[in-house]
Amino acid sequence: MPHTPQSFFWYELMTTDLDAAEAFYTAVVGWRAEPFDKAADMPRYVVVNAGDRGVGGLMDLPEEAKKMGMPPAWIGYIDTKDIDVSVASLTKAGGSVIRPADDIPGVGRFAVVADPQGAVFMFLQPNGPEQPSVPLDTLGHVGWHELYTTDWRAALEFYSSQFGWGKDDQFDMGAMGIYQMFNAGKGMIGGMMNRPEQIPMSVWQFYFNVAAIDAAAQRVTDRGGKVLMGPMEVPGGQWIVQCQDPQGAHFALLAPVR
């Protein structure tokens, strides 16, 4: 087990309409967008910020991903101090490499990988200094990480072995099975469950913090997105709504009960 638990620290949307996605998410979540200062031969990348802190980035869905049939989607990055060691460890534990480690000029080295059940995420070995984490309830940041998988017990064992995540509380959802929550050293950061039939593959879903759930859900539909579930109150004094943006990417919103 790693000495220091690791978690997601950056979130990236790959989409089919970058301008539309930028307009949608800045309105819905309240982000401030700015272009990434990049090399001339790199594709366009839009950084989204909550206050003075970056949350993630938006980019066009790469051609190779389109050819593989990948739809627009949010993907999370997990920090690593040595990407080659992390990729080798993941592979040994049953994970797979979708894109081998490569350089992002001025940023670091990244790799696209999947856990043994097929949920995709990325590694990033940054060039710069490590940034301090923000509180989980910070507006505009991700407040919850949710994994839909084929075997949550095996998934938890995998992520625990690779990143030091700990088993936390669980919730019996009856016919839908167990919802198992997990932590990354202190405090719960997410949950995982066996995916229902309507979710065709193992996938991570990320919940962005907003101030008020009803107003945020209205912004989603006003700007061409869909509300797929909710708003719904969940244990812990929070409201959630699960959504789809106009290009088809799934995401969710999280707000405190007022």
Rosetta blueprint (number, residue, H / E / L):
1 M L
2 P L
3 H L
4 T L
5 P L
6 Q L
7 S L
8 F E
9 F E
10 W E
11 Y E
12 E E
13 L E
14 M E
15 T E
16 T L
17 D L
18 L H
19 D H
20 A H
21 A H
22 E H
23 A H
24 F H
25 Y H
26 T H
27 A H
28 V H
29 V H
30 G L
31 W L
32 R E
33 A E
34 E E
35 P E
36 F L
37 D L
38 K L
39 A L
40 A L
41 D L
42 M L
43 P L
44 R L
45 Y E
46 V E
47 V E
48 V E
49 N E
50 A E
51 G L
52 D L
53 R E
54 G E
55 V E
56 G E
57 G E
58 L E
59 M E
60 D E
61 L L
62 P L
63 E H
64 E H
65 A H
66 K H
67 K H
68 M L
69 G L
70 M L
71 P L
72 P L
73 A E
74 W E
75 I E
76 G E
77 Y E
78 I E
79 D E
80 T L
81 K L
82 D L
83 I H
84 D H
85 V H
86 S H
87 V H
88 A H
89 S H
90 L H
91 T H
92 K H
93 A L
94 G L
95 G L
96 S E
97 V E
98 I E
99 R E
100 P E
101 A E
102 D E
103 D E
104 I E
105 P L
106 G L
107 V L
108 G E
109 R E
110 F E
111 A E
112 V E
113 V E
114 A E
115 D L
116 P L
117 Q L
118 G L
119 A L
120 V E
121 F E
122 M E
123 F E
124 L E
125 Q E
126 P E
127 N L
128 G L
129 P L
130 E L
131 Q L
132 P L
133 S L
134 V L
135 P L
136 L L
137 D L
138 T L
139 L L
140 G L
141 H L
142 V E
143 G E
144 W E
145 H E
146 E E
147 L E
148 Y E
149 T E
150 T L
151 D L
152 W H
153 R H
154 A H
155 A H
156 L H
157 E H
158 F H
159 Y H
160 S H
161 S H
162 Q H
163 F H
164 G L
165 W L
166 G E
167 K E
168 D E
169 D E
170 Q E
171 F E
172 D E
173 M L
174 G H
175 A H
176 M H
177 G L
178 I E
179 Y E
180 Q E
181 M E
182 F E
183 N E
184 A L
185 G L
186 K L
187 G L
188 M E
189 I E
190 G E
191 G E
192 M E
193 M E
194 N E
195 R L
196 P L
197 E L
198 Q L
199 I L
200 P L
201 M L
202 S L
203 V E
204 W E
205 Q E
206 F E
207 Y E
208 F E
209 N E
210 V L
211 A L
212 A L
213 I H
214 D H
215 A H
216 A H
217 A H
218 Q H
219 R H
220 V H
221 T H
222 D H
223 R L
224 G L
225 G L
226 K E
227 V E
228 L E
229 M E
230 G E
231 P E
232 M E
233 E E
234 V E
235 P L
236 G L
237 G L
238 Q E
239 W E
240 I E
241 V E
242 Q E
243 C E
244 Q E
245 D L
246 P L
247 Q L
248 G L
249 A L
250 H E
251 F E
252 A E
253 L E
254 L E
255 A E
256 P E
257 V L
258 R L
